[in-house]
Amino acid sequence: MNKIGFWSNRTSNDDSTIPVPAKKIIPEWFANAKKYWKDEDDKEFIVAPGEKGLGFKSCPALLDTFTAGYLLVTPCDVVVYKQDNKRLIVSSPGFDDFCEARPYMGEFNYPHGYGKDSFHWFPSWGFDLPEGYSALVLHPINRYELPFLTTNGIIDSDRYGSPGLMPFFLKEGFIGVIPKGTPFAQIIPFKREEWKAEYKFLEEKQMIERHEKTAGKYRVPFGGIYKRQTWVQKKYE
């Protein structure tokens, strides 16, 4: 089994600040979602006689995004407030430099719906990976309800394990508290390999045959075939 080694970057860290397997912090809105698809009137979709439409919670591909890798969490409450028409951000004692304002990022493509004021995280934990592995470090996947958006990057963490600054943006108008324990970045290790793209233009008949083969296997009443026959469980401990 491969191992990712986390090491403390602040003397004020304790067990409540450690990075955790992503599977341990499933968002409530996903955990509480119903198994079957519902419309805006909270009525279940009937896709065929006696067959309910499975909702997004039943999709293994979506579940995998919430459970992949590890999450870095805020080691303290982070307070965002406004002063002199400018948003400021403060952390708790012992984590004073955890998040700070940073200069305007110029030509960076600022995300729509987020302010032009820039900030960064300075993580409390660094991490190391085995030789030949890198880490995709990104905003927690599909966590659009968070009041911030962390920028994404790839780090060759078998060679560089020190935590670096992670720029992030606050949603326009957000003023309030980001509670301690909020995930702010997701780490997904992967093996560095060389890839080369190949392209094949199918004839219409081939497209139809390919579609029918897939539909015949997976698009069957009540679904769940992908999870039972194809899906492979990923493990991050």
SULBELPE-V640448 format. One record per residue. N is the residue number from 1. RES is the residue in one small letter. PSI is psi in whole degrees, 0 to 359 (* if undefined). NEAR is the number of other ideal C-beta (glycine too) atoms within 12 Angstrom. Layout:
N_RES_PSI_NEAR, N_RES_PSI_NEAR
This chain:
1_m_132_8, 2_n_153_20, 3_k_141_16, 4_i_128_31, 5_g_120_21, 6_f_140_28, 7_w_144_19, 8_s_135_20, 9_n_2_26, 10_r_140_25, 11_t_342_11, 12_s_358_19, 13_n_151_25, 14_d_188_16, 15_d_337_11, 16_s_353_17, 17_t_356_31, 18_i_149_24, 19_p_149_38, 20_v_154_27, 21_p_136_26, 22_a_331_35, 23_k_343_25, 24_k_350_20, 25_i_72_28, 26_i_129_27, 27_p_145_27, 28_e_321_11, 29_w_329_16, 30_f_316_27, 31_a_326_15, 32_n_357_11, 33_a_152_21, 34_k_155_21, 35_k_324_18, 36_y_150_22, 37_w_135_23, 38_k_149_19, 39_d_188_13, 40_e_342_7, 41_d_12_7, 42_d_28_10, 43_k_139_13, 44_e_139_17, 45_f_135_18, 46_i_110_15, 47_v_342_18, 48_a_161_13, 49_p_121_8, 50_g_9_8, 51_e_117_18, 52_k_150_22, 53_g_124_23, 54_l_137_29, 55_g_182_21, 56_f_334_21, 57_k_339_24, 58_s_3_25, 59_c_112_24, 60_p_326_26, 61_a_322_20, 62_l_318_23, 63_l_320_26, 64_d_327_24, 65_t_328_26, 66_f_341_34, 67_t_2_31, 68_a_130_30, 69_g_217_38, 70_y_155_36, 71_l_133_40, 72_l_134_41, 73_v_153_38, 74_t_129_38, 75_p_359_39, 76_c_171_31, 77_d_142_22, 78_v_122_34, 79_v_126_24, 80_v_123_30, 81_y_171_18, 82_k_137_17, 83_q_129_13, 84_d_43_7, 85_n_25_8, 86_k_137_15, 87_r_134_28, 88_l_162_20, 89_i_135_39, 90_v_149_23, 91_s_182_29, 92_s_160_24, 93_p_139_13, 94_g_341_17, 95_f_31_32, 96_d_326_18, 97_d_13_26, 98_f_317_39, 99_c_135_38, 100_e_162_23, 101_a_152_25, 102_r_162_23, 103_p_155_14, 104_y_136_15, 105_m_18_22, 106_g_245_11, 107_e_0_6, 108_f_141_16, 109_n_93_12, 110_y_134_21, 111_p_142_23, 112_h_136_11, 113_g_2_16, 114_y_150_29, 115_g_162_28, 116_k_357_22, 117_d_133_29, 118_s_147_30, 119_f_170_38, 120_h_152_28, 121_w_144_40, 122_f_94_29, 123_p_149_40, 124_s_352_37, 125_w_138_34, 126_g_172_27, 127_f_153_36, 128_d_147_26, 129_l_161_32, 130_p_161_22, 131_e_133_14, 132_g_4_16, 133_y_144_29, 134_s_174_27, 135_a_130_39, 136_l_117_26, 137_v_119_40, 138_l_169_30, 139_h_139_33, 140_p_123_37, 141_i_132_31, 142_n_16_25, 143_r_65_27, 144_y_347_17, 145_e_346_17, 146_l_145_31, 147_p_12_31, 148_f_168_39, 149_l_115_32, 150_t_138_37, 151_t_160_28, 152_n_152_21, 153_g_167_25, 154_i_130_20, 155_i_131_31, 156_d_82_23, 157_s_1_35, 158_d_343_23, 159_r_337_16, 160_y_110_19, 161_g_355_25, 162_s_139_17, 163_p_135_32, 164_g_172_22, 165_l_136_25, 166_m_105_32, 167_p_146_34, 168_f_163_46, 169_f_145_35, 170_l_144_36, 171_k_144_23, 172_e_130_18, 173_g_354_14, 174_f_125_27, 175_i_129_19, 176_g_203_19, 177_v_131_20, 178_i_110_34, 179_p_153_20, 180_k_140_23, 181_g_1_23, 182_t_128_31, 183_p_132_38, 184_f_349_43, 185_a_146_44, 186_q_134_36, 187_i_120_45, 188_i_107_35, 189_p_148_33, 190_f_153_25, 191_k_133_18, 192_r_121_20, 193_e_156_9, 194_e_138_7, 195_w_150_8, 196_k_130_6, 197_a_140_6, 198_e_145_6, 199_y_140_6, 200_k_123_9, 201_f_113_8, 202_l_148_12, 203_e_160_10, 204_e_319_10, 205_k_319_10, 206_q_322_13, 207_m_315_14, 208_i_316_14, 209_e_319_14, 210_r_317_16, 211_h_314_16, 212_e_323_14, 213_k_316_13, 214_t_314_16, 215_a_322_14, 216_g_332_13, 217_k_316_17, 218_y_329_23, 219_r_67_19, 220_v_162_18, 221_p_134_16, 222_f_355_20, 223_g_201_26, 224_g_0_21, 225_i_317_20, 226_y_315_22, 227_k_323_21, 228_r_327_15, 229_q_339_13, 230_t_317_14, 231_w_137_18, 232_v_125_12, 233_q_133_13, 234_k_144_21, 235_k_125_15, 236_y_114_25, 237_e_*_15
